[in-house]
């Protein structure tokens, strides 16, 4: 066999072995990089006047009493499954100042909104990825 042909056969063999090794690594490591099935979700409300009416839902967890007033800053956390819908609405009974709502996913900012009066409500929502 001539030297050029031998070099070509060796190169093709090496490339084939590298491809097989990379495919094997991908198959064994791929499950580790799939998205988590559950995430820590934190909802938070801040009001410049110190309190707010808060309504929220996270899957089967709900607080929908629009007349219930909470001191702010206020927050709540859960571990939720991927695909769970999260909603948060805050109102300002004093009709003054600013309202802020936040939703964090695994400690990182995910959703947020700010309302300055005379807007009387702020809302954040999302589906856990």
C-alpha positions, 0 to 999 in steps of 0.5 A: 500500500502506498504511503498516502493511502496508508495515511488516509486510512489511519486518519479515517480510522482515528476520526471514526474512533473519536466519533464513537468515543464522543457518542458514548460520552454523550449518551452517558452524560446527557441525562445529567444535563436535562432540566430539573423536574422540580424547582424552588419558587419564591414569590415576593411583594414589596410596597412603599406604604408597608402593606398590600393585599395579596392573592397567589396560586401555585398549582393546588396552593391558593390564597385568593382572598382579595381583602386579606392585607399583609405587611411587606416585604412579604414572601413565600416559597415552595418546591414545585414541579415543572409545568406548575402555573404560578400567579401573584397579584398585589393591590395597594389599599392606600392608593399611594406609592409603588408596588413590586412583585417578584417571582424567583426560580431557584433563587434567581430572578424570573418574573417581576413587575412594578406599578406606581400609583394611581395604578392599584395592582401589580401582577406576575405569573409564569409556568415553571420550566 
